[in-house]
Amino acid sequence: MASFTISGVPIKNPTTFKIERYNITTMNRLSNGTMVGDLIAKKRKFYFTYAAIDSVDLDNILETIWNTNSLFYTLGYVENNVSKTAEVYVGSIPTDLHRGGKVSNWVWKNVNFNLIER
C-alpha cells in the first residue's frame, strides 16, 4: 500500500522522503542595524528521491504532476503515523535513464523532485 498520493492517485513510495520546514517573512534591517519583520506563513517543501524507478511507476507520477494543465495538487502522506495533506506545486523533475538488460526494460535512476507548499 502506498503511503503517498498526489491528487488522490497512489504513487510509489520513494527511497527517501524529506520535509523541509521554513518561514516566509518580511525581514528588513532598520537604519540602526536592528532586524525587524513579520511572519507571513509557515511552509513546507517535500523532497522525493528514487534511487531507481521503473518506467510504469515514473509515468504514473509524471501523468499526475507533469502531463497536466493543473498547477496545484493535493499531496497525501503519513508523518509520525498521522495522515496529513498539503496543497502543493511541483519543482523540477530531473531523471537519469538507465537501460536494463532487456530491450523493453527501462529503469530511471536518481529521480528526485520536490513538491512545494502553496
Secondary structure, 3 states (H helix, E strand, C coil): CCCEEECCEEECCCCEEEEEEEEEECCEECCCCCEECCEEEEEEEEEEEEEEEEHHHHHHHHHHHCCCCCCCEEEEEEECCEEEEEEEEECCCCCEEEECCCCCCEEEEEEEEEEEEC
